[in-house]
Amino acid sequence: MIYLYGPARDQIKEDSAVCVGKFDGLHRGHRLLIDKTREEERRGLVSVALTFQTSPRRFLDQERFNIVDNRERGMLFERTGISRLVQWEFNENVARMEPEDFLRQLIRDLSMRILVVGEDFRFGYRGAGDIKILRALAPRLGFRPLIISKLREGGEDISSSRIRQQITEGQIEEANALLGYDFFCYGEVVHGRRIGRTIGIPTINLSPSEDKLLPRYGVYVTRVVMGTDTYWGMTNVGVKPTIAGGHATGIETYLMGFEGDLYGREARIDFLHFVRPERKFKDIETLRSQISADQEVIAAYIRRHPKLLLA
C-alpha cells in the first residue's frame, strides 16, 4: 500500500476506482466499500481509499473521539489490500468545497473513473451533495458512481456511531463483532508511577492519543501483541481512583506470565472481554485483594477461550 497526502494535483496518473469516507474504525461496512473498490482492479483500475487526517466530525466540533486514531487506521488499511491510501487534511478549504468542486478535485488528483460510496454519502460544503446530486453530476464529469447499500447486523445498520456506543458501554464482544476485528489501542510503552510494582503487580502503561475513543472505565481481558510476541493481559482503563495524587486517563496492563522491561517498545492492546467497572477502594490492601479476584476471573475466561491468544 502506498500512502499519499493532499489535496494536490497529479497524485495518481493511472485511472482509478475511489472509495471515500471517514472510515472511523474501518468496520465491516467500510470493508464492504473497500472490497467493492478492489474488485475494480480486475478491470485495470488502481484501487484508492480517500480519507481525512482530521475527522470531519471533529473539525465541525462534533464527536471528539475516534474509534481508531490516524496511525491505527493506517495499520488497518494495510490489512485490506487497497493499492493507495490518500489522506487529505480536513481544513477550511476542503470544508468549503462545493459538491461539484469536490468531485472535480478527485478526478484531477486521483484520475477517478469510478466512485464507490455508501447510500448515505454526503459531500461538499455543509453536506450539500447527496446520492441524487452525485448521480446527476457523474455523466457530465465523466465517472461512474457505484452506490453500496448499508451492511446490517441484528436488524440495524453497522455504523461507527453504533460501535462507538457499544465500546463506551463496555460491550466489547458486540463491538468486535461489528468491527470484524478486536478493538485495540496501540502505542509506546511509557513509564507510569510504578505503583503496580509496589503491590506486587508490575504493569505496562500506554498513553492514548487525545482523540482516541476509550472503552468504559474498568478491567478487561486483553491480548497484548509486541512484535512477534503475544501475551494474555489484564488491563485497567481509567484514572486509578484508589491511588492518591490524581491521575490522567490511562491504559495499564498486567502481562500474565511475563517478567522483564518493555519500556520503549510498542504494544497493541486488543480488548476481548469486560470484567468489571473501575471503582474506588477504601485502601491499597482492598485493591490488591480485588485484583487477585480479577485475575481468577480472567484465568477462567482464558481456560474457556484458549485460542483467542493467537487470533
VOGU-3710 file (C-alpha; in Angstrom, 3 decimals, decimal comma):
1> miylygpard> 0,000/0,000/0,000  1,237/3,465/-0,913  0,394/6,489/1,247  -0,368/9,823/-0,425  -1,357/13,176/1,028  -3,260/16,095/-0,434  -5,175/17,625/-1,937  -2,618/18,197/-4,701  -2,838/17,602/-8,411  -1,368/14,660/-10,320
11> qikedsavcv> -1,030/12,379/-7,317  -2,269/9,370/-9,279  -1,915/9,252/-13,059  -3,490/5,823/-13,658  -7,270/5,550/-13,937  -8,657/4,645/-10,544  -11,628/3,424/-8,548  -12,002/5,515/-5,385  -13,921/4,941/-2,166  -14,381/7,931/0,130
21> gkfdglhrgh> -15,175/8,107/3,808  -14,098/8,967/7,336  -13,528/5,230/7,882  -13,609/5,641/11,656  -12,992/2,137/12,943  -12,738/0,621/9,468  -15,621/-1,686/10,406  -17,282/-4,402/8,329  -19,441/-1,871/6,477  -16,334/0,077/5,483
31> rllidktree> -14,626/-3,140/4,433  -17,506/-3,826/2,056  -16,846/-0,495/0,300  -13,145/-1,269/0,107  -13,749/-4,777/-1,239  -16,043/-3,382/-3,953  -13,350/-0,849/-4,846  -10,699/-3,550/-5,085  -12,923/-5,556/-7,411  -12,396/-2,816/-9,998
41> errglvsval> -8,705/-3,778/-10,153  -9,814/-6,655/-12,388  -10,830/-4,015/-14,932  -7,376/-2,429/-14,806  -8,133/0,374/-12,351  -5,996/1,320/-9,349  -7,901/0,904/-6,072  -7,831/4,020/-3,888  -9,257/4,883/-0,464  -9,602/8,586/0,325
51> tfqtsprrfl> -9,967/9,613/3,939  -9,094/12,559/6,156  -6,218/13,101/8,589  -8,555/15,038/10,865  -12,052/13,642/11,140  -14,645/15,958/9,552  -16,852/15,470/12,623  -14,094/16,658/14,911  -13,357/19,620/12,622  -17,029/20,576/12,837
61> dqerfnivdn> -16,855/20,173/16,642  -18,984/17,032/16,724  -17,982/13,708/18,310  -14,481/14,474/19,512  -13,226/10,894/19,863  -12,431/8,349/17,143  -12,555/4,556/17,337  -9,089/4,493/15,799  -6,534/7,278/15,602  -4,782/8,107/12,325
71> rergmlfert> -1,910/5,683/12,942  -4,174/2,801/13,922  -6,359/3,416/10,886  -3,285/3,170/8,664  -2,441/-0,181/10,266  -5,946/-1,443/9,483  -5,801/-0,219/5,887  -2,601/-2,241/5,451  -4,688/-5,379/6,001  -7,250/-4,528/3,311
81> gisrlvqwef> -5,043/-4,865/0,237  -6,030/-1,417/-1,057  -3,441/-0,113/-3,517  -3,359/3,553/-2,436  -4,393/5,302/0,764  -4,870/9,028/0,255  -5,229/11,236/3,322  -6,432/14,793/2,969  -6,237/17,239/5,809  -9,797/18,320/6,515
91> nenvarmepe> -9,197/22,061/6,670  -11,256/25,155/5,910  -10,604/24,917/2,156  -11,779/21,320/1,949  -14,765/22,002/4,210  -15,967/24,819/1,933  -15,691/22,940/-1,384  -18,941/22,892/-3,322  -20,116/19,369/-4,259  -19,079/19,662/-7,907
101> dflrqlirdl> -15,683/21,132/-6,968  -15,073/18,215/-4,602  -15,727/15,688/-7,369  -13,574/17,600/-9,831  -10,737/17,546/-7,291  -10,985/13,753/-7,110  -10,796/13,497/-10,882  -7,784/15,857/-11,081  -5,872/14,390/-8,127  -6,738/10,739/-8,399
111> smrilvvged> -7,736/10,181/-12,054  -11,031/8,862/-10,692  -13,199/6,880/-13,091  -15,382/5,060/-10,545  -16,528/6,408/-7,175  -17,607/3,826/-4,588  -19,699/5,202/-1,697  -22,406/4,213/0,752  -26,037/5,106/0,199  -25,895/7,821/2,885
121> frfgyrgagd> -22,829/9,544/1,376  -22,783/13,345/1,743  -20,140/15,616/0,262  -19,341/19,247/-0,346  -19,978/22,326/1,766  -22,245/21,525/4,725  -23,015/18,130/3,181  -24,968/19,728/0,321  -24,165/16,849/-2,035  -26,099/13,590/-1,793
131> ikilralapr> -26,584/10,484/-3,917  -29,132/12,200/-6,170  -26,708/15,034/-6,925  -23,844/12,560/-7,333  -25,751/10,626/-9,981  -26,702/13,846/-11,781  -23,105/15,132/-11,930  -21,398/11,842/-12,839  -22,186/11,720/-16,605  -21,096/15,314/-17,130
141> lgfrpliisk> -17,862/14,896/-15,168  -17,017/11,547/-16,735  -17,063/8,986/-13,928  -19,382/6,196/-12,793  -20,868/6,120/-9,264  -21,175/2,778/-7,510  -23,631/3,045/-4,603  -23,405/0,343/-1,923  -26,279/-0,438/0,448  -25,641/-0,384/4,186
151> lreggediss> -24,457/-3,615/5,763  -26,807/-4,664/8,569  -26,478/-6,840/11,648  -29,224/-7,680/14,143  -31,769/-5,602/12,259  -29,665/-2,404/12,422  -27,085/-0,720/10,212  -23,454/-1,356/11,054  -22,205/2,142/11,801  -19,382/3,887/13,624
161> srirqqiteg> -21,832/5,585/15,990  -23,377/2,234/16,959  -19,944/0,708/17,580  -18,790/3,801/19,474  -21,709/3,479/21,864  -21,010/-0,210/22,458  -17,359/0,499/23,264  -18,182/3,262/25,720  -20,676/0,952/27,455  -18,128/-1,878/27,771
171> qieeanallg> -19,940/-4,110/25,262  -16,656/-5,225/23,773  -17,687/-8,558/22,247  -20,614/-6,865/20,462  -18,377/-4,069/19,162  -15,752/-6,545/17,982  -18,379/-8,500/16,044  -19,351/-5,370/14,098  -15,786/-4,181/13,630  -14,672/-7,524/12,226
181> ydffcygevv> -11,566/-7,436/14,426  -10,827/-6,809/18,095  -10,955/-3,193/19,268  -7,430/-2,133/20,186  -5,160/0,634/21,418  -1,652/0,974/20,022  1,300/2,955/21,272  4,644/3,096/23,012  5,060/1,599/26,463  5,698/4,574/28,764
191> hgrrigrtig> 6,773/4,993/32,368  3,989/5,182/34,925  4,342/5,788/38,653  5,421/2,157/39,219  2,624/1,699/41,736  1,878/-1,737/40,322  5,316/-2,944/41,338  4,823/-1,745/44,912  1,777/-4,016/45,291  3,373/-6,955/43,511
201> iptinlspse> 1,656/-6,496/40,144  4,087/-4,938/37,618  2,332/-3,403/34,624  2,975/-1,625/31,349  1,357/1,725/30,552  0,129/3,183/27,272  -0,741/6,843/26,889  -3,589/7,133/24,354  -3,770/9,939/21,799  -6,048/12,799/22,813
211> dkllprygvy> -8,720/11,943/20,233  -8,733/8,180/20,857  -12,025/6,694/21,985  -11,509/4,599/25,119  -13,806/1,864/26,396  -15,810/2,135/29,578  -13,505/2,606/32,566  -12,801/-0,736/34,140  -10,925/-4,022/33,936  -10,697/-6,113/30,754
221> vtrvvmgtdt> -9,311/-9,358/29,448  -6,868/-8,348/26,730  -4,382/-9,754/24,266  -1,062/-7,893/24,130  0,963/-8,020/20,910  4,547/-6,744/20,741  6,305/-7,666/17,520  6,080/-11,441/17,240  5,310/-11,908/20,952  1,761/-12,295/22,271
231> ywgmtnvgvk> 0,586/-12,384/25,898  -2,646/-12,539/27,838  -3,273/-9,302/29,668  -5,358/-7,841/32,468  -5,960/-4,228/31,508  -7,373/-1,348/33,533  -8,704/1,698/31,692  -9,304/4,749/33,851  -7,855/7,153/36,381  -6,867/4,847/39,301
241> ptiagghatg> -9,246/6,457/41,835  -7,844/4,469/44,796  -4,324/5,877/44,316  -3,758/9,294/45,876  -2,399/12,164/43,846  -4,699/12,246/40,842  -4,091/10,527/37,512  -4,693/11,232/33,849  -6,746/8,676/31,964  -4,503/5,778/31,062
251> ietylmgfeg> -4,305/2,173/29,883  -2,433/-0,046/32,358  -1,853/-3,726/31,626  -0,502/-6,623/33,642  1,089/-9,195/31,310  0,280/-12,619/32,645  3,339/-14,831/32,895  5,838/-12,168/31,772  8,770/-10,658/33,574  11,126/-8,066/32,094
261> dlygrearid> 11,486/-4,480/30,918  9,378/-3,400/27,952  9,782/0,386/28,141  10,235/1,992/24,746  8,679/-0,916/22,847  5,389/-0,536/21,014  2,392/-2,607/22,022  -1,063/-3,341/20,684  -3,680/-3,986/23,358  -6,653/-5,975/21,982
271> flhfvrperk> -9,777/-5,775/24,151  -11,658/-9,077/24,424  -13,971/-9,050/27,457  -15,226/-6,597/30,105  -14,651/-7,890/33,650  -15,863/-5,096/35,944  -16,167/-1,293/36,138  -13,441/0,822/37,728  -14,198/1,900/41,282  -12,508/3,427/44,283
281> fkdietlrsq> -11,477/1,072/47,096  -11,012/2,087/50,714  -7,295/1,235/50,734  -4,480/-0,404/48,754  -4,922/-3,745/50,525  -8,547/-3,951/49,396  -7,455/-3,058/45,869  -4,831/-5,800/45,940  -7,454/-8,314/47,055  -9,792/-7,255/44,238
291> isadqeviaa> -7,019/-7,574/41,655  -6,404/-11,147/42,821  -10,103/-11,870/42,321  -9,936/-10,254/38,867  -7,013/-12,486/37,953  -9,053/-15,555/38,854  -11,940/-14,360/36,657  -9,556/-13,733/33,784  -7,838/-17,107/34,241  -11,252/-18,787/33,978
301> yirrhpklll> -12,004/-16,818/30,790  -8,658/-17,887/29,309  -9,396/-21,542/30,046  -12,677/-21,210/28,148  -11,139/-19,334/25,207  -7,515/-20,512/24,810  -7,452/-19,992/21,018  -8,108/-16,241/21,335  -4,450/-15,704/22,255  -3,442/-16,399/18,661
311> a> -6,462/-14,804/16,937
//
